């Protein structure tokens, strides 16, 4: 029970970070690009960068959840 609760909380916080923080950071970059400070950054660059971050985030979330399950299982 404790193991699955910790797994759920880890998943929840990772999902919250993914949904709220990443789009905010990318919107800041896109606003800078529209102002002209980052003239090379286009909408396609933002989408490519976002998808790249999504892949890395999913891998990191999976590894972190495995680590949490390992720690809870072997170190109660």
Secondary structure, 3 states (H helix, E strand, C coil): CHHHHHHHHHHHHHHHHHHHHHHHHHHHHHHHHHHCCCCCCCHHHHHHHHHHHHHHHHHHHHHHHHHHHHHHHHCC
